[in-house]
Amino acid sequence: MIKYSDLTFIIVTFKSEHIIRDCLSDIPEKCKKIIVENSSNKHFYEELEKEAPNLKVFNMTENCGFGKANNFGILNSNTDYLFLINPDTKISKLEIDKIIKIIENVDFAIAAPQIVEKHKVYKQNQENKDYVFVNEVPGMAMLLNKKKFLDTFFDENFFLYLENDDLCLRVKKRNQNIFIIKNSLIKHTGGISKKQ
């Protein structure tokens, strides 16, 4: 049985102080949380680390990009399941419970909830199941089964954008499963991950 303590949320931030508390607010306390901050705002995140339970913050010395920062967070995690989310997403405890219930019974490398944006739902209507197998998932919210990767995650030659496409492509080439959980939703504001 998968418990909250078996799950680490990894959030790469870049000047995201205005939204990060909202992102963290509904994640269960027992879930581990790692923030990799790419803009070196050390003071803010030191204070945040004191406020939030089970949170570890890593301040990078430079903006190393999305893939490299996520790899850093992954390699500093100690759970088998990693939930990579953008700071402008929000997911409730109820939705996390739905995800855990499904992933306990499906062999997978990558899974994802359905993404809900202001005027759009990235919805999959195929098959009469709680989940549907796909070739790729959006990068703003993806769950990794760490045991399937053998310490090879994002290609750090990608600085920003397409890292998730490349990762999913490599997973499919290894004949491993990627799926979307149809009845679990995560809200994505979009476009406000950093202050203008």
C-alpha distance (Angstrom), angle and dihedral (degrees) to the residues before:
residue distance angle dihedral
M1 . . .
I2 3.81 . .
K3 3.80 114.8 .
Y4 3.80 131.3 -165.6
S5 3.80 88.0 -104.7
D6 3.84 88.8 61.3
L7 3.80 90.8 63.1
T8 3.81 128.9 77.6
F9 3.80 122.0 -168.0
I10 3.80 112.7 -148.5
I11 3.79 117.6 -162.9
V12 3.80 123.2 -177.7
T13 3.80 110.6 -156.1
F14 3.79 136.4 -171.2
K15 3.81 114.4 -176.7
S16 3.82 89.3 -29.0
E17 3.80 98.3 141.7
H18 3.82 92.5 121.4
I19 3.83 94.2 61.6
I20 3.79 109.5 22.0
R21 3.81 96.8 90.5
D22 3.80 90.5 54.4
C23 3.81 89.7 49.9
L24 3.82 91.7 52.2
S25 3.80 97.6 40.1
D26 3.84 100.4 90.1
I27 3.80 99.4 34.3
P28 3.84 107.9 111.0
E29 3.79 114.1 -103.4
K30 3.81 92.1 -124.7
C31 3.81 92.0 60.2
K32 3.77 112.4 93.6
K33 3.80 115.2 -122.5
I34 3.80 129.6 -159.7
I35 3.80 123.6 -172.1
V36 3.80 118.9 -166.9
E37 3.80 106.4 -163.6
N38 3.80 114.6 -157.3
S39 3.82 100.0 -174.6
S40 3.81 97.8 60.1
N41 3.81 95.8 -121.9
K42 3.77 89.7 157.5
H43 3.81 100.7 166.6
F44 3.83 96.9 53.9
Y45 3.78 94.4 48.5
E46 3.79 93.8 44.9
E47 3.81 87.3 58.1
L48 3.82 91.8 45.2
E49 3.80 91.1 51.9
K50 3.82 88.8 57.7
E51 3.82 91.9 50.6
A52 3.81 102.2 46.7
P53 3.83 122.7 65.1
N54 3.80 118.5 -125.1
L55 3.82 92.0 9.2
K56 3.79 124.9 139.8
V57 3.80 120.0 -175.5
F58 3.79 125.3 -158.9
N59 3.81 116.7 -166.1
M60 3.80 111.2 -154.3
T61 3.80 118.3 -146.8
E62 3.81 91.0 -131.7
N63 3.80 140.3 9.2
C64 3.79 98.4 -81.5
G65 3.80 96.3 175.4
F66 3.79 135.5 -108.9
G67 3.79 100.6 -72.8
K68 3.79 97.9 44.4
A69 3.82 92.3 45.4
N70 3.81 91.5 50.2
N71 3.81 90.2 48.3
F72 3.80 88.8 53.1
G73 3.80 90.7 51.6
I74 3.81 92.2 46.0
L75 3.80 93.2 50.8
N76 3.81 89.9 49.8
S77 3.81 92.6 51.9
N78 3.79 125.2 93.9
T79 3.81 103.3 -163.2
D80 3.80 129.6 91.9
Y81 3.81 94.2 -130.2
L82 3.79 121.9 59.3
F83 3.79 124.6 -173.1
L84 3.81 110.4 -160.3
I85 3.80 111.1 -162.5
N86 3.79 136.3 167.8
P87 3.81 117.9 -117.1
D88 3.83 90.0 -116.9
T89 3.80 92.3 62.8
K90 3.79 128.7 91.9
I91 3.79 127.7 -162.5
S92 3.79 128.7 178.5
K93 3.79 129.0 -135.7
L94 3.82 88.6 -112.2
E95 3.80 91.6 58.1
I96 3.80 91.4 46.8
D97 3.81 89.0 52.8
K98 3.82 89.8 53.6
I99 3.79 90.8 51.1
I100 3.80 93.5 49.9
K101 3.80 91.6 49.3
I102 3.81 91.4 55.1
I103 3.81 100.7 41.3
E104 3.80 91.1 52.9
N105 3.81 88.7 68.8
V106 3.82 104.8 35.6
D107 3.79 129.3 75.2
F108 3.81 105.6 -131.4
A109 3.78 147.3 147.6
I110 3.82 97.5 -161.0
A111 3.80 130.5 19.3
A112 3.78 133.3 170.8
P113 3.79 141.2 -173.3
Q114 3.77 120.3 -124.3
I115 3.79 112.3 -84.0
V116 3.80 117.3 -127.5
E117 3.80 118.5 -162.8
K118 3.79 129.6 175.9
H119 3.78 96.1 -87.4
K120 3.78 101.7 11.2
V121 3.80 145.2 54.6
Y122 3.80 117.5 -158.9
K123 3.78 89.1 -139.2
Q124 3.78 130.0 176.7
N125 3.82 114.6 -157.3
Q126 3.79 100.6 175.0
E127 3.79 121.1 121.5
N128 3.76 128.2 2.0
K129 3.79 96.2 -92.6
D130 3.79 139.1 105.1
Y131 3.80 88.9 -109.8
V132 3.78 140.2 26.8
F133 3.80 129.0 -149.7
V134 3.82 113.8 -121.6
N135 3.80 139.2 173.7
E136 3.79 96.2 -121.0
V137 3.79 143.6 0.2
P138 3.83 132.3 -149.2
G139 3.79 114.6 -87.8
M140 3.80 96.7 -130.8
A141 3.82 91.9 78.7
M142 3.78 122.6 17.2
L143 3.78 132.7 148.6
L144 3.80 118.1 -145.4
N145 3.78 127.9 -158.2
K146 3.80 96.7 -143.3
K147 3.81 94.1 -158.8
K148 3.82 90.4 66.1
F149 3.80 96.5 59.4
L150 3.82 108.2 58.3
D151 3.83 90.5 -144.1
T152 3.81 93.8 -57.8
F153 3.78 110.4 116.6
F154 3.83 129.8 139.7
D155 3.79 120.7 11.6
E156 3.81 102.8 -118.6
N157 3.81 91.7 -152.2
F158 3.83 84.7 81.6
F159 3.80 108.8 77.9
L160 3.81 99.4 -176.4
Y161 3.84 132.5 -8.5
L162 3.82 129.1 19.1
E163 3.83 93.8 40.5
N164 3.81 90.3 113.3
D165 3.82 91.7 47.7
D166 3.78 90.3 53.6
L167 3.81 92.3 46.2
C168 3.80 92.4 50.2
L169 3.80 91.4 47.6
R170 3.81 91.3 54.3
V171 3.81 90.7 47.3
K172 3.81 91.4 52.7
K173 3.81 91.0 48.4
R174 3.81 87.0 58.6
N175 3.83 88.8 52.4
Q176 3.79 92.4 -117.2
N177 3.79 124.0 145.9
I178 3.80 128.7 -100.3
F179 3.78 118.5 -177.0
I180 3.79 144.1 169.3
I181 3.79 120.4 -135.1
K182 3.79 103.7 -131.6
N183 3.80 100.1 -158.7
S184 3.82 98.2 44.5
L185 3.80 119.8 84.7
I186 3.79 134.7 -166.2
K187 3.79 121.6 -169.9
H188 3.79 117.3 -129.7
T189 3.78 118.1 -169.3
G190 3.78 93.6 -170.7
G191 3.76 128.1 -153.4
I192 3.81 97.8 32.6
S193 3.81 102.4 84.4
K194 3.79 88.6 117.5
K195 3.76 136.4 25.3
Q196 3.78 113.8 -96.7
